[in-house]
């Protein structure tokens, strides 16, 4: 028998708030977390803006030695994971921790560590590369460190699908619980790639906006959009089998009812024409949930603010939802927090869970110039109080990876 899966805990560290409450308040208020880069000297860089986590001090969360032995992407993951775990009120003493899993992804992993140690290698020689270089930089270490920190002894996996990583991790966790392999899974994504090489690489592939006005840099679906703004942080949800959650009288934010994962098989960076792969992911998620397109209230779009993504995703929504695409609300919250790469799907799942719980659809902020190629209801500039029965979250990654999860108001 297939089991039902619910969300019972949320954790986030983002450019507009270092916990879920602060983050969600910022989303509702239309707060923009983009500003001039402070992590390194940007004198020689064409791109001047990013969405950095603010006021983060590692030593408030870890002792000095532990902090020094973990890249920031792992630190962010643990901070968000602890919050989600505490929010869920799960108890390590009474829980069978062998039936608890973690699937946590990152698009790039420990890029700050990689940059520092490769510089050491070139400038100072091989003996000066840190013995911690490998365990600090490899992508799976966020999942590994979270499992160690919380004592999670079930399946511990890291999925890497670029900007779709967070959503794939949540979708695969949903399947894991639905099919009886685990009772609880901590899932999501984390990223800390606002580094010299990260910004230079994305700039030179022409993915980033070079606009210097922070309110006109990340402008999803706007005709003047010119690329994404890089963000950082982590977003994590606790997924739990429904009866397991009911038995312990857990708070339930929403139910996960569908998951679609497809491949474009088209191009390393460009989406398939008309968003064909993304459309299939949405259709698969709706089929699994047994819902009709007209049942969907809200879609949290991938909406990166690049020319191709936003026009192709618009076409994908139309292809997947047909006539219902004229009524569905489709906003991108990347105007608030930039693009968190592998963590994007994690934080956007937190947004969808709160949207369903509270009945609030976030706006696409800083929107000014309509684009005939992006003519959906993008909830411009003002969020809406509205009952959200079904919320969908889309993530699309370089390499043609598409993932959609579908959340439902718990009844």
C-alpha positions as CSV (number, residue, x, y, z in Angstrom):
1,X,0.0,0.0,0.0
2,X,1.3,3.4,-1.0
3,X,1.7,5.7,2.0
4,X,0.9,9.4,2.3
5,X,3.7,11.9,2.9
6,X,3.4,15.2,4.8
7,X,5.7,18.1,5.6
8,X,6.2,18.5,9.4
9,X,9.3,20.8,9.7
10,X,10.8,23.8,7.9
11,X,14.3,25.3,8.1
12,X,15.9,28.1,6.0
13,X,18.9,30.4,5.9
14,X,18.5,33.0,3.1
15,X,19.5,36.5,1.9
16,X,16.3,37.9,3.6
17,X,16.3,36.0,6.8
18,X,18.4,33.5,8.7
19,X,15.4,31.4,9.9
20,X,12.1,30.4,8.4
21,X,10.0,33.0,10.2
22,X,12.2,35.9,9.2
23,X,12.5,34.6,5.7
24,X,8.7,34.1,5.2
25,X,8.1,37.6,6.7
26,X,10.5,39.0,4.1
27,X,8.8,37.1,1.3
28,X,5.3,38.5,2.3
29,X,6.7,42.0,2.6
30,X,8.3,41.9,-0.8
31,X,11.8,42.4,0.7
32,X,14.7,42.3,-1.7
33,X,17.9,40.7,-0.4
34,X,20.2,41.7,-3.3
35,X,23.0,44.1,-2.8
36,X,26.7,44.8,-3.7
37,X,28.9,41.8,-3.2
38,X,30.9,42.0,0.1
39,X,32.5,38.5,0.1
40,X,35.4,39.6,-2.0
41,X,36.9,42.6,-3.9
42,X,34.7,43.2,-7.0
43,X,36.9,45.9,-8.6
44,X,37.7,43.8,-11.7
45,X,34.3,42.1,-12.0
46,X,31.6,43.0,-14.5
47,X,28.9,41.7,-12.0
48,X,28.7,43.7,-8.9
49,X,25.5,42.3,-7.2
50,X,24.6,39.1,-5.4
51,X,22.1,38.0,-2.7
52,X,24.3,37.2,0.2
53,X,23.3,35.7,3.6
54,X,23.5,38.6,6.1
55,X,24.7,38.7,9.7
56,X,25.8,35.1,9.7
57,X,28.5,34.2,12.3
58,X,29.6,30.6,12.2
59,X,30.7,30.7,15.8
60,X,27.1,31.3,16.9
61,X,26.4,27.8,15.6
62,X,29.6,25.8,15.9
63,X,32.8,25.8,18.0
64,X,35.8,27.4,16.2
65,X,37.5,24.1,15.3
66,X,34.3,22.6,13.8
67,X,33.6,25.8,11.8
68,X,37.1,25.8,10.3
69,X,36.7,22.2,9.2
70,X,33.4,22.8,7.2
71,X,32.8,24.8,4.1
72,X,30.0,27.3,4.3
73,X,27.7,25.2,2.2
74,X,27.8,22.5,4.9
75,X,27.4,25.1,7.7
76,X,24.3,26.5,6.0
77,X,22.9,23.0,5.6
78,X,23.3,22.2,9.3
79,X,21.8,25.5,10.5
80,X,18.7,24.9,8.4
81,X,18.5,21.2,9.2
82,X,18.6,21.9,13.0
83,X,15.8,24.4,12.6
84,X,13.7,22.0,10.5
85,X,14.3,19.2,13.0
86,X,13.4,21.3,16.0
87,X,10.4,22.7,14.2
88,X,9.2,19.1,13.6
89,X,9.6,18.3,17.3
90,X,11.0,14.9,16.4
91,X,12.8,13.3,19.3
92,X,16.1,11.4,18.7
93,X,15.5,9.5,22.0
94,X,12.2,8.0,21.0
95,X,12.6,7.9,17.2
96,X,14.1,4.9,15.4
97,X,16.9,6.8,13.7
98,X,17.5,3.9,11.3
99,X,14.2,4.8,9.7
100,X,15.1,8.4,9.3
101,X,17.0,9.5,6.1
102,X,18.5,12.6,4.6
103,X,18.7,13.5,0.9
104,X,20.4,16.9,0.6
105,X,21.9,18.4,-2.5
106,X,24.2,21.2,-3.6
107,X,24.8,22.3,-7.2
108,X,28.5,23.0,-6.7
109,X,29.6,22.0,-3.2
110,X,32.5,23.6,-1.3
111,X,33.5,26.2,-4.0
112,X,35.1,28.5,-1.5
113,X,37.4,25.7,-0.2
114,X,38.2,24.6,-3.8
115,X,39.2,28.1,-4.7
116,X,41.4,28.6,-1.6
117,X,43.2,25.3,-1.9
118,X,43.8,25.4,-5.7
119,X,45.3,28.9,-5.1
120,X,47.6,27.4,-2.4
121,X,48.6,24.6,-4.8
122,X,49.5,27.0,-7.6
123,X,51.2,29.7,-5.4
124,X,52.8,27.6,-2.6
125,X,53.0,24.1,-3.9
126,X,51.4,20.7,-3.2
127,X,52.4,20.5,0.5
128,X,50.3,23.6,1.3
129,X,47.0,22.0,0.2
130,X,44.9,21.5,3.3
131,X,44.3,17.9,4.5
132,X,40.7,19.0,4.9
133,X,40.4,20.1,1.2
134,X,38.6,16.9,0.0
135,X,36.2,16.4,2.9
136,X,35.3,20.2,2.9
137,X,34.7,20.5,-0.8
138,X,32.9,17.4,-2.0
139,X,29.2,17.8,-2.7
140,X,27.9,15.0,-0.5
141,X,29.4,16.5,2.7
142,X,26.3,18.6,3.4
143,X,24.2,15.4,3.7
144,X,27.0,13.6,5.6
145,X,27.6,16.5,8.1
146,X,23.8,16.8,8.7
147,X,23.5,13.1,9.3
148,X,26.4,13.2,11.8
149,X,25.1,16.4,13.5
150,X,21.5,15.0,14.0
151,X,22.4,11.3,14.4
152,X,20.5,10.2,11.2
153,X,21.2,6.6,10.5
154,X,18.9,5.7,7.5
155,X,19.6,6.4,3.9
156,X,22.0,9.4,3.5
157,X,22.3,10.6,-0.1
158,X,23.4,13.7,-2.0
159,X,21.8,14.5,-5.4
160,X,23.4,16.9,-7.8
161,X,21.4,18.2,-10.7
162,X,22.6,21.8,-10.8
163,X,19.8,24.2,-10.1
164,X,17.2,21.4,-9.8
165,X,19.1,19.6,-7.0
166,X,16.9,20.8,-4.1
167,X,13.7,19.8,-5.8
168,X,15.0,16.4,-6.9
169,X,16.1,15.7,-3.3
170,X,12.6,16.5,-2.0
171,X,10.9,14.5,-4.8
172,X,13.1,11.4,-4.2
173,X,12.5,11.7,-0.5
174,X,8.8,11.7,-1.1
175,X,9.1,8.5,-3.2
176,X,11.3,6.9,-0.5
177,X,8.7,7.4,2.2
178,X,5.7,6.7,-0.1
179,X,7.2,3.3,-0.9
180,X,8.0,2.3,2.6
181,X,11.8,2.6,2.7
182,X,11.9,5.3,5.4
183,X,9.4,7.0,7.8
184,X,11.1,10.4,8.0
185,X,13.4,12.1,5.5
186,X,15.2,15.5,5.9
187,X,15.4,16.9,2.4
188,X,16.4,20.0,0.5
189,X,19.4,21.9,-0.8
190,X,22.3,24.2,0.2
191,X,24.7,26.5,-1.6
192,X,27.5,29.0,-1.0
193,X,29.0,29.8,-4.3
194,X,29.3,33.6,-4.2
195,X,33.1,33.4,-4.7
196,X,35.4,35.0,-7.2
197,X,35.5,31.9,-9.5
198,X,31.8,31.2,-9.1
199,X,30.9,34.8,-10.1
200,X,33.5,34.8,-12.9
201,X,32.3,31.5,-14.3
202,X,28.6,32.4,-14.4
203,X,29.5,35.9,-15.8
204,X,31.5,34.5,-18.7
205,X,28.8,32.0,-19.7
206,X,26.5,35.1,-19.9
207,X,24.1,33.8,-17.2
208,X,24.4,36.7,-14.7
209,X,22.8,40.2,-14.9
210,X,25.4,43.0,-15.0
211,X,22.8,45.6,-13.9
212,X,23.9,47.7,-10.9
213,X,20.5,48.8,-9.6
214,X,19.6,46.1,-7.1
215,X,15.9,46.5,-7.8
216,X,16.3,45.9,-11.5
217,X,18.8,43.1,-11.5
218,X,16.7,40.0,-10.7
219,X,13.4,40.8,-12.5
220,X,11.7,37.5,-13.5
221,X,9.3,37.7,-16.5
222,X,10.1,41.4,-17.0
223,X,11.0,42.4,-20.6
224,X,14.2,44.1,-19.4
225,X,15.6,41.0,-17.7
226,X,19.2,40.3,-18.5
227,X,20.3,37.3,-16.4
228,X,20.1,36.0,-12.9
229,X,21.6,37.2,-9.6
230,X,23.4,34.6,-7.5
231,X,22.1,33.9,-4.1
232,X,23.2,31.6,-1.2
233,X,21.8,29.8,1.7
234,X,19.8,26.6,2.4
235,X,16.2,25.4,2.5
236,X,15.2,22.1,4.2
237,X,11.9,20.3,4.8
238,X,11.1,17.4,7.0
239,X,9.0,14.8,5.2
240,X,7.1,12.2,7.2
241,X,4.8,9.3,6.6
242,X,1.3,10.6,7.5
243,X,0.4,7.9,10.1
244,X,3.8,8.4,11.8
245,X,3.2,12.1,12.0
246,X,-0.4,11.7,13.3
247,X,0.7,9.2,16.0
248,X,3.0,11.8,17.5
249,X,0.5,14.7,16.9
250,X,2.9,16.6,14.7
251,X,2.0,19.9,13.1
252,X,1.4,19.3,9.4
253,X,2.2,22.2,7.0
254,X,1.1,20.5,3.8
255,X,1.0,17.1,2.0
256,X,3.2,16.2,-0.9
257,X,1.1,14.5,-3.5
258,X,3.1,14.5,-6.8
259,X,6.6,14.6,-8.2
260,X,7.8,14.8,-11.8
261,X,11.4,14.4,-13.0
262,X,12.3,14.6,-16.7
263,X,15.3,15.3,-19.0
264,X,15.4,17.7,-21.9
265,X,18.1,15.7,-23.7
266,X,18.7,18.9,-25.6
267,X,21.5,21.2,-24.5
268,X,24.0,21.8,-21.6
269,X,22.6,25.2,-20.6
270,X,19.6,26.1,-22.8
271,X,16.1,24.7,-22.0
272,X,14.4,22.6,-24.7
273,X,12.3,24.7,-27.1
274,X,8.8,25.6,-25.7
275,X,10.0,24.3,-22.3
276,X,9.0,20.8,-23.5
277,X,10.9,18.9,-20.7
278,X,9.6,21.2,-17.9
279,X,6.0,20.8,-19.2
280,X,6.4,17.0,-19.0
281,X,7.6,17.2,-15.4
282,X,4.5,19.2,-14.4
283,X,2.2,16.8,-16.2
284,X,3.8,13.8,-14.4
285,X,3.4,15.4,-11.0
286,X,-0.2,16.2,-11.7
287,X,-0.9,12.6,-13.0
288,X,0.7,11.1,-9.8
289,X,-1.5,13.4,-7.6
290,X,-4.6,12.7,-9.7
291,X,-5.4,16.4,-10.1
292,X,-6.6,18.4,-13.1
293,X,-4.8,21.5,-14.3
294,X,-7.6,23.7,-13.1
295,X,-7.1,22.4,-9.5
296,X,-3.6,24.1,-9.3
297,X,-3.8,27.4,-7.4
298,X,-0.2,28.5,-7.5
299,X,3.1,27.7,-9.2
300,X,6.4,28.8,-7.7
301,X,8.2,29.2,-11.0
302,X,11.9,28.5,-11.6
303,X,11.8,32.1,-13.0
304,X,15.5,32.9,-13.0
305,X,15.3,36.3,-14.9
306,X,17.2,35.0,-17.9
307,X,15.6,35.6,-21.2
308,X,15.4,32.0,-22.3
309,X,14.3,30.5,-19.0
310,X,11.3,32.8,-18.4
311,X,10.0,32.6,-21.9
312,X,10.4,28.8,-22.1
313,X,8.9,28.3,-18.6
314,X,5.9,30.4,-19.6
315,X,5.4,28.1,-22.7
316,X,5.9,25.0,-20.5
317,X,3.1,26.1,-18.1
318,X,0.8,26.7,-21.0
319,X,1.6,23.3,-22.5
320,X,1.1,21.5,-19.2
321,X,-2.0,23.3,-18.0
322,X,-3.7,24.3,-21.2
323,X,-6.7,26.6,-20.7
324,X,-6.1,26.6,-16.9
325,X,-2.8,28.4,-17.5
326,X,-4.8,31.6,-18.0
327,X,-6.0,31.5,-14.4
328,X,-3.2,30.0,-12.4
329,X,-0.9,32.3,-10.3
330,X,2.7,31.9,-11.3
331,X,5.3,33.9,-9.4
332,X,9.1,33.8,-9.0
333,X,10.6,34.6,-5.6
334,X,14.1,35.0,-7.2
335,X,13.4,38.8,-7.2
336,X,13.6,38.6,-3.4
337,X,16.6,36.2,-2.9
338,X,18.3,35.8,-6.2
339,X,19.0,32.3,-7.6
340,X,20.3,29.9,-4.9
341,X,21.4,27.3,-7.5
342,X,21.2,23.9,-5.8
343,X,19.4,25.3,-2.8
344,X,16.7,27.1,-4.9
345,X,14.3,24.1,-4.8
346,X,14.8,23.8,-1.0
347,X,13.9,27.3,-0.1
348,X,11.1,27.4,-2.7
349,X,9.6,24.3,-1.2
350,X,9.6,26.1,2.2
351,X,7.8,29.0,0.4
352,X,5.2,26.7,-1.1
353,X,4.6,24.9,2.3
354,X,4.0,28.3,3.9
355,X,1.8,29.5,1.0
356,X,-0.4,26.5,1.5
357,X,-0.5,26.7,5.3
358,X,-1.3,30.4,5.5
359,X,-3.2,31.0,2.2
360,X,-0.8,33.6,0.7
361,X,0.7,33.7,-2.8
362,X,4.0,35.6,-3.0
363,X,4.6,38.3,-5.6
364,X,7.1,38.6,-8.4
365,X,8.7,41.8,-7.1
366,X,10.4,44.7,-8.9
367,X,8.3,44.0,-12.0
368,X,7.9,46.9,-14.5
369,X,7.9,46.1,-18.2
370,X,5.5,43.5,-19.4
371,X,6.8,40.9,-21.9
372,X,4.4,39.4,-24.4
373,X,6.4,36.2,-24.3
374,X,5.7,36.0,-20.5
375,X,1.9,36.7,-20.3
376,X,0.9,34.5,-17.4
377,X,-0.5,35.9,-14.1
378,X,2.8,36.5,-12.4
379,X,1.3,38.2,-9.3
380,X,3.2,41.4,-10.0
381,X,4.6,43.4,-7.0
382,X,1.8,42.6,-4.5
383,X,1.3,39.2,-2.9
384,X,-2.3,37.9,-2.5
385,X,-4.3,36.5,0.4
386,X,-6.0,33.5,-1.3
387,X,-6.8,29.9,-0.3
388,X,-4.0,27.7,-1.8
389,X,-5.3,24.2,-2.3
390,X,-2.5,23.0,-4.6
391,X,0.9,24.6,-5.0
392,X,3.5,23.5,-7.5
393,X,7.3,24.2,-7.4
394,X,9.4,24.0,-10.6
395,X,13.2,23.7,-10.8
396,X,15.2,23.4,-14.0
397,X,19.0,22.8,-14.1
398,X,21.9,23.0,-16.5
399,X,22.2,19.7,-18.3
400,X,18.4,19.6,-19.0
401,X,17.3,18.4,-15.5
402,X,13.7,19.2,-14.7
403,X,11.9,18.6,-11.4
404,X,8.4,19.5,-10.1
405,X,6.9,18.8,-6.8
406,X,3.2,19.3,-6.0
407,X,1.9,20.2,-2.5
408,X,-1.6,20.0,-1.3
409,X,-3.4,21.6,1.7
410,X,-3.6,18.8,4.3
411,X,-7.1,17.5,5.0
